[in-house]
Amino acid sequence: MKETETSRRSLLLGMSALPALAVAGQSAASDLSKTLTAAVSGAAGAGAAAARGTLVKPTVRAPRGARGIFTRLPDVDLESQQEYIWGRARWGMQITRAAEARGQEILRAHGIDPMKPTDMKTQDIAALLHADPLIARAARMGSLNNYDTFATLSNYFNSKGDYYHDVLAASDKQGPGALVLSRNMDVPEYTMHEIHNQRGGYMGDPFAGFVYFYGTQVLSDGTNEQDTTYDRIAASIPLPADGKVRRILDQGTGPGQLASALKRRFPDAEVWGLDVSGPLLRFAHMRDTEMGLGVNYAHKLAEDNGFPDNHFDIITSVSFHHELTAEASKEVFKEVHRVLRPGGVYRPADSGINPRTNTPHDKLGHYIGCRVNHEVWTLEWSDMDRLGAMRSAGLIVDPMGIPGVADGGHSWWLSAIRLIATKA
């Protein structure tokens, strides 16, 4: 029984082949800090120069080459499947628009102005819309598109599992950046959901990094092949008042696209990407080594990251908090306050209700997106007092801290929550 449980946990964490830099069971912040510092020092030899370099075109896992920094899918049939699903999803947006119009009709029938800011909870609005068949059809179609996107990718990479295990194992040991994984991660139950209908979720599939990265190219409607959105987010972050940026932390880094964008903007800074998913981190590290950037990745929880107090000049996250419970988000804010240095900048970019508008129309779209993506905690995030929670954690919050960012379209990561916070 003990061996079975150990095997199950190893599979869940995607830790079937750990690199030499792996950290086993470190809990004390001081020990982890020493380990992380040593890992950075050991991998830093080529890091400073490589961070300023251009993409090293991959040769091992890219039989069909790359477009810029985007490594093409390895099989033309798989690429064709993804393009078909993408086209079907674009067609399905017509149904989603019709569903949004129907939702506005339902709101008006209940005496609610869709465009007037409201204190109504998203969950209360959802209760009015839940039984409508057109809204249900739009959500179901979007959900099936997600399922097909991720299932086809998962089937492919797992069918060639031996090869991609070797690719990841070889990358695990490479630099210039460090990869620090844990054998004994205490995984919170709230993380064990198949978000976006991604089979196995972020941790139950050893190739979840490949699946998530390529799948979200479809979910983003093809707008982020060159990390464009992430580069825009990185560029939008203001400097600390003293202008010093030495260390940066990206929470919930996933496949590392924002962490990479931050390293491109701040090549001399020590950049860490942190995530609960070992498979996502291994993919992020592999992709980073191909680009020669020198980002470091740590297998830790954002609410208990083990870094020293007052350590980071900038802390970021993108599309992260709506996949946490409200209580977990509050704990993350407290941890941000602990490890952000005085005068440092905190920039969470996420879906949610824009604090500038906060209309039923916003909440209607958010509710439909929640149903499409099976994001079980997103309504908690939508309805929590986010600004109040950040202030309760000790952060100084400016809800309109990023001027000149247009709302709408695929800029929602930038516009939906334009929060900037700092620490006294």
C-alpha positions as CSV (number, residue, x, y, z in Angstrom):
1,M,0.0,0.0,0.0
2,K,2.8,2.4,0.8
3,E,4.5,1.8,-2.5
4,T,1.3,2.3,-4.4
5,E,0.7,5.6,-2.6
6,T,4.3,6.7,-3.4
7,S,3.8,5.8,-7.0
8,R,0.5,7.6,-7.2
9,R,2.0,10.8,-5.8
10,S,5.0,10.6,-8.2
11,L,2.7,10.3,-11.1
12,L,0.5,13.2,-9.9
13,L,3.5,15.4,-9.6
14,G,5.0,14.3,-12.8
15,M,8.3,13.5,-11.1
16,S,9.2,10.3,-12.7
17,A,12.6,11.7,-13.7
18,L,14.0,14.4,-11.4
19,P,17.0,16.4,-12.3
20,A,20.2,16.6,-10.3
21,L,19.1,20.0,-9.0
22,A,16.0,18.5,-7.4
23,V,15.2,19.5,-3.8
24,A,13.7,16.7,-1.6
25,G,11.6,17.7,1.3
26,Q,13.1,21.1,2.1
27,S,10.7,23.0,4.4
28,A,12.7,25.7,6.2
29,A,12.9,29.0,4.4
30,S,16.6,29.3,5.2
31,D,17.4,25.9,3.8
32,L,15.4,26.5,0.6
33,S,17.0,29.9,0.2
34,K,20.4,28.4,0.4
35,T,19.5,25.6,-2.1
36,L,18.0,28.1,-4.5
37,T,21.0,30.4,-4.3
38,A,23.4,27.5,-4.9
39,A,21.3,26.3,-7.9
40,V,21.5,29.8,-9.4
41,S,25.2,30.0,-8.9
42,G,25.8,26.6,-10.4
43,A,23.8,27.4,-13.5
44,A,24.9,31.0,-14.0
45,G,28.0,30.5,-16.0
46,A,26.5,31.1,-19.4
47,G,23.4,32.9,-18.1
48,A,24.3,36.5,-18.3
49,A,25.5,36.4,-21.9
50,A,22.7,34.1,-23.0
51,A,20.0,36.3,-21.5
52,R,20.9,38.9,-24.1
53,G,21.0,36.4,-26.9
54,T,18.4,35.3,-29.5
55,L,16.5,32.0,-29.7
56,V,18.7,29.0,-30.2
57,K,16.7,27.0,-32.7
58,P,15.8,23.6,-31.2
59,T,17.0,20.6,-33.1
60,V,15.9,17.7,-30.8
61,R,12.2,18.2,-30.5
62,A,11.5,20.4,-33.5
63,P,11.6,18.2,-36.7
64,R,9.4,20.8,-38.4
65,G,11.4,23.8,-37.2
66,A,10.2,27.0,-35.5
67,R,8.5,30.3,-36.4
68,G,10.4,32.9,-34.4
69,I,10.3,31.7,-30.8
70,F,7.4,29.3,-31.4
71,T,8.5,25.7,-32.0
72,R,6.0,24.2,-34.4
73,L,4.1,21.1,-33.5
74,P,6.1,18.0,-34.5
75,D,3.5,16.4,-36.7
76,V,1.5,17.9,-39.6
77,D,-1.6,15.9,-38.8
78,L,-1.6,17.1,-35.2
79,E,-1.1,20.7,-36.4
80,S,-4.1,20.2,-38.8
81,Q,-6.2,18.9,-36.0
82,Q,-5.4,22.0,-33.9
83,E,-6.2,24.4,-36.8
84,Y,-9.5,22.6,-37.4
85,I,-10.5,22.9,-33.7
86,W,-9.3,26.6,-33.7
87,G,-11.5,27.3,-36.8
88,R,-14.5,25.6,-35.1
89,A,-13.9,27.6,-32.0
90,R,-13.9,30.9,-34.0
91,W,-17.2,29.9,-35.6
92,G,-18.5,29.0,-32.1
93,M,-17.9,32.6,-31.0
94,Q,-21.0,33.6,-33.0
95,I,-23.0,31.4,-30.7
96,T,-21.3,32.9,-27.7
97,R,-22.2,36.4,-28.8
98,A,-25.8,35.3,-29.3
99,A,-25.7,33.8,-25.8
100,E,-24.4,37.1,-24.3
101,A,-27.2,39.0,-26.1
102,R,-29.7,36.5,-24.6
103,G,-28.1,37.0,-21.2
104,Q,-28.6,40.7,-21.5
105,E,-32.3,40.2,-22.3
106,I,-32.7,38.0,-19.3
107,L,-31.1,40.6,-17.0
108,R,-33.3,43.4,-18.4
109,A,-36.4,41.1,-17.8
110,H,-35.4,41.1,-14.2
111,G,-35.0,44.9,-14.1
112,I,-31.2,44.8,-14.2
113,D,-29.4,47.2,-16.5
114,P,-26.5,45.2,-18.0
115,M,-24.3,48.2,-18.5
116,K,-24.8,49.9,-15.1
117,P,-22.2,49.1,-12.3
118,T,-23.7,46.9,-9.7
119,D,-23.0,45.3,-6.3
120,M,-24.7,42.1,-7.4
121,K,-22.6,39.0,-7.0
122,T,-21.5,37.1,-10.1
123,Q,-23.0,34.0,-8.5
124,D,-26.4,35.7,-8.2
125,I,-26.3,36.7,-11.9
126,A,-25.3,33.2,-12.8
127,A,-28.4,31.8,-11.0
128,L,-30.6,33.9,-13.3
129,L,-28.8,32.6,-16.4
130,H,-28.1,29.0,-15.6
131,A,-31.2,27.4,-17.1
132,D,-31.2,29.2,-20.4
133,P,-30.7,26.7,-23.3
134,L,-28.8,29.0,-25.6
135,I,-26.3,30.0,-22.9
136,A,-25.9,26.4,-22.0
137,R,-25.3,25.4,-25.6
138,A,-22.6,28.1,-26.0
139,A,-20.9,27.0,-22.9
140,R,-21.1,23.3,-23.9
141,M,-19.7,24.0,-27.3
142,G,-16.8,26.0,-25.9
143,S,-16.1,23.2,-23.4
144,L,-16.1,20.5,-26.1
145,N,-13.7,22.6,-28.2
146,N,-11.3,22.8,-25.2
147,Y,-11.6,19.1,-24.6
148,D,-10.8,18.2,-28.2
149,T,-7.9,20.7,-28.2
150,F,-6.2,19.2,-25.1
151,A,-7.2,15.5,-25.8
152,T,-5.6,15.4,-29.2
153,L,-2.4,17.0,-27.9
154,S,-2.3,14.7,-24.9
155,N,-2.9,11.6,-27.0
156,Y,0.0,12.6,-29.3
157,F,2.6,13.4,-26.7
158,N,1.7,10.4,-24.5
159,S,1.8,8.1,-27.6
160,K,5.5,9.1,-28.0
161,G,6.1,9.2,-24.2
162,D,9.5,7.5,-24.2
163,Y,10.9,10.0,-26.6
164,Y,9.5,13.0,-24.8
165,H,10.6,11.6,-21.4
166,D,14.1,11.6,-22.8
167,V,13.8,15.1,-24.2
168,L,12.7,16.5,-20.8
169,A,15.2,14.5,-18.8
170,A,18.1,15.8,-21.0
171,S,16.8,19.4,-20.6
172,D,16.4,19.0,-16.8
173,K,20.1,19.0,-16.4
174,Q,20.9,21.9,-18.7
175,G,21.3,25.6,-18.1
176,P,21.7,28.5,-18.2
177,G,18.8,28.7,-15.7
178,A,18.1,26.4,-12.7
179,L,15.3,23.9,-12.3
180,V,14.5,23.1,-8.7
181,L,11.9,20.3,-8.2
182,S,10.5,18.7,-5.1
183,R,9.7,15.1,-4.5
184,N,7.4,15.8,-1.5
185,M,5.2,18.6,-2.6
186,D,2.1,18.8,-0.4
187,V,-0.4,19.5,-3.2
188,P,-3.5,21.4,-2.1
189,E,-6.8,19.7,-3.1
190,Y,-8.0,22.9,-4.8
191,T,-5.4,22.5,-7.5
192,M,-6.5,19.0,-8.6
193,H,-9.1,20.0,-11.2
194,E,-9.0,19.6,-15.0
195,I,-9.1,23.3,-15.8
196,H,-10.0,24.0,-19.5
197,N,-10.9,20.3,-19.7
198,Q,-7.2,19.5,-19.9
199,R,-7.1,15.8,-19.3
200,G,-5.2,15.1,-16.1
201,G,-5.1,18.7,-15.2
202,Y,-1.8,20.4,-14.7
203,M,-0.2,17.6,-12.7
204,G,-1.7,14.3,-13.7
205,D,-0.1,14.2,-17.2
206,P,3.7,14.1,-17.4
207,F,3.5,16.0,-20.6
208,A,1.1,18.6,-19.3
209,G,3.5,21.4,-20.2
210,F,3.4,20.5,-23.9
211,V,-0.3,20.0,-23.8
212,Y,-1.0,23.3,-22.0
213,F,1.4,25.4,-24.1
214,Y,0.1,24.3,-27.5
215,G,-3.5,24.1,-26.3
216,T,-3.6,27.7,-25.1
217,Q,-2.4,28.8,-28.5
218,V,-5.9,27.8,-29.6
219,L,-7.6,29.2,-26.5
220,S,-6.0,32.5,-27.1
221,D,-7.3,32.6,-30.7
222,G,-3.8,32.4,-32.1
223,T,-2.8,35.8,-30.7
224,N,0.1,34.6,-28.6
225,E,2.3,32.5,-30.7
226,Q,5.3,34.8,-30.1
227,D,4.6,35.5,-26.4
228,T,3.1,38.8,-27.6
229,T,0.6,39.2,-24.7
230,Y,3.2,38.3,-22.1
231,D,5.7,40.8,-23.6
232,R,3.0,43.5,-23.3
233,I,2.3,42.6,-19.7
234,A,6.1,42.7,-18.9
235,A,6.4,46.0,-20.6
236,S,3.4,47.4,-18.7
237,I,5.0,46.9,-15.2
238,P,6.3,50.1,-13.7
239,L,9.7,50.2,-12.1
240,P,10.1,50.6,-8.3
241,A,10.5,54.2,-7.3
242,D,14.3,53.7,-6.9
243,G,14.5,52.1,-10.4
244,K,16.3,49.0,-9.0
245,V,15.3,45.6,-10.4
246,R,17.5,42.8,-9.2
247,R,15.1,40.0,-8.5
248,I,11.7,39.1,-10.0
249,L,9.2,36.4,-9.0
250,D,6.5,35.2,-11.4
251,Q,3.8,33.2,-9.5
252,G,1.9,30.4,-11.2
253,T,4.3,30.6,-14.1
254,G,3.0,27.6,-16.0
255,P,5.0,27.1,-19.2
256,G,7.1,30.2,-18.3
257,Q,5.9,32.7,-20.9
258,L,5.7,35.7,-18.6
259,A,8.9,34.7,-16.8
260,S,10.7,34.6,-20.1
261,A,9.2,38.0,-21.1
262,L,10.4,39.5,-17.9
263,K,13.9,38.2,-18.5
264,R,13.9,39.7,-21.9
265,R,12.9,43.0,-20.4
266,F,15.3,42.8,-17.5
267,P,18.2,40.6,-18.7
268,D,20.4,41.5,-15.7
269,A,17.8,40.5,-13.1
270,E,17.5,37.1,-11.4
271,V,14.1,35.9,-12.5
272,W,12.2,33.0,-10.8
273,G,9.1,31.3,-12.1
274,L,7.2,29.4,-9.5
275,D,4.4,26.7,-9.9
276,V,2.7,23.8,-8.2
277,S,3.0,21.7,-11.3
278,G,6.2,19.8,-12.0
279,P,5.3,18.9,-15.6
280,L,4.7,22.6,-16.4
281,L,7.9,23.7,-14.9
282,R,9.9,21.0,-16.8
283,F,8.5,22.3,-20.0
284,A,9.1,25.9,-19.1
285,H,12.7,25.1,-18.3
286,M,13.2,23.2,-21.6
287,R,11.7,26.1,-23.5
288,D,13.9,28.5,-21.6
289,T,17.1,26.6,-22.3
290,E,16.3,26.6,-26.0
291,M,16.0,30.4,-25.9
292,G,19.1,30.7,-23.7
293,L,17.5,33.2,-21.3
294,G,18.5,31.9,-17.9
295,V,15.2,32.0,-16.0
296,N,15.1,29.9,-12.8
297,Y,12.1,27.7,-12.0
298,A,11.1,26.5,-8.5
299,H,8.5,23.8,-7.6
300,K,6.7,25.7,-4.8
301,L,3.3,27.0,-3.7
302,A,2.7,30.7,-4.2
303,E,1.2,30.9,-0.7
304,D,4.3,29.3,0.9
305,N,7.3,29.9,-1.4
306,G,10.2,29.7,1.0
307,F,12.1,32.7,-0.3
308,P,13.5,35.2,2.3
309,D,11.6,38.3,3.5
310,N,11.9,41.5,1.4
311,H,13.6,39.5,-1.4
312,F,12.0,40.6,-4.7
313,D,11.8,43.9,-6.5
314,I,8.9,42.9,-8.7
315,I,6.3,40.1,-8.2
316,T,3.9,39.1,-11.0
317,S,1.3,36.6,-12.0
318,V,-1.0,36.2,-15.0
319,S,-4.3,34.3,-15.3
320,F,-3.5,32.8,-11.9
321,H,-5.8,33.9,-9.1
322,H,-9.0,32.8,-10.7
323,E,-7.7,29.2,-10.4
324,L,-7.3,29.6,-6.7
325,T,-9.9,29.6,-3.9
326,A,-10.6,33.0,-2.4
327,E,-8.9,31.8,0.8
328,A,-5.8,30.7,-1.2
329,S,-5.7,34.1,-2.9
330,K,-5.7,35.9,0.4
331,E,-2.8,33.7,1.6
332,V,-0.9,34.5,-1.6
333,F,-1.4,38.2,-1.0
334,K,0.1,37.8,2.5
335,E,3.1,35.9,1.0
336,V,3.6,38.6,-1.6
337,H,3.7,41.2,1.2
338,R,6.3,39.1,3.0
339,V,8.7,38.6,0.1
340,L,8.3,41.9,-1.7
341,R,10.8,44.4,-0.6
342,P,9.7,47.9,0.5
343,G,9.1,50.0,-2.5
344,G,8.8,46.9,-4.7
345,V,6.0,46.4,-7.3
346,Y,3.3,43.8,-7.4
347,R,1.4,43.3,-10.7
348,P,-1.3,40.6,-10.8
349,A,-2.8,40.3,-14.3
350,D,-5.9,38.2,-14.3
351,S,-9.4,37.7,-15.5
352,G,-12.2,39.1,-13.3
353,I,-14.4,42.1,-13.0
354,N,-12.8,45.3,-14.1
355,P,-12.9,47.5,-11.0
356,R,-13.6,50.5,-13.2
357,T,-16.8,49.1,-14.6
358,N,-18.1,46.1,-12.6
359,T,-21.2,45.8,-14.7
360,P,-23.6,42.8,-15.0
361,H,-22.4,42.6,-18.6
362,D,-18.9,42.0,-17.4
363,K,-20.1,39.4,-15.0
364,L,-22.2,37.7,-17.7
365,G,-19.2,37.2,-19.9
366,H,-17.1,36.0,-16.9
367,Y,-19.8,33.5,-16.0
368,I,-20.0,32.0,-19.5
369,G,-16.2,31.8,-19.6
370,C,-16.2,30.0,-16.3
371,R,-18.6,27.4,-17.7
372,V,-16.6,27.0,-20.9
373,N,-13.3,26.5,-19.1
374,H,-14.4,24.5,-16.0
375,E,-12.6,27.0,-13.8
376,V,-14.2,25.9,-10.6
377,W,-12.9,28.7,-8.4
378,T,-13.4,31.6,-10.8
379,L,-16.7,32.9,-9.3
380,E,-15.1,33.0,-5.8
381,W,-12.4,35.2,-7.3
382,S,-14.9,37.3,-9.1
383,D,-17.0,37.9,-6.0
384,M,-14.3,38.4,-3.4
385,D,-13.1,41.9,-2.3
386,R,-9.8,41.7,-4.1
387,L,-8.6,45.2,-3.3
388,G,-9.7,44.8,0.3
389,A,-7.8,41.5,0.6
390,M,-4.7,43.0,-0.8
391,R,-4.9,45.9,1.6
392,S,-5.6,43.6,4.5
393,A,-2.3,41.8,3.6
394,G,-0.5,45.1,4.0
395,L,-0.1,46.1,0.4
396,I,-0.7,49.6,-0.9
397,V,-3.1,49.2,-3.9
398,D,-3.6,51.4,-6.9
399,P,-6.5,49.9,-8.9
400,M,-5.8,52.1,-11.9
401,G,-2.1,51.9,-11.8
402,I,-1.5,51.2,-15.5
403,P,-2.5,54.1,-17.7
404,G,-3.2,53.9,-21.4
405,V,-4.1,50.2,-21.7
406,A,-7.1,49.6,-23.9
407,D,-9.9,47.3,-22.7
408,G,-11.5,44.6,-24.7
409,G,-10.6,41.7,-27.0
410,H,-7.6,39.6,-26.1
411,S,-6.1,42.4,-24.0
412,W,-8.2,41.3,-21.0
413,W,-5.1,40.0,-19.2
414,L,-3.9,43.6,-19.3
415,S,-7.2,45.4,-18.8
416,A,-9.5,43.2,-16.7
417,I,-7.6,44.0,-13.5
418,R,-5.2,46.9,-13.9
419,L,-3.9,46.6,-10.4
420,I,-0.6,47.7,-9.2
421,A,0.5,47.4,-5.6
422,T,3.5,48.2,-3.6
423,K,4.8,47.8,0.0
424,A,5.7,50.6,2.4
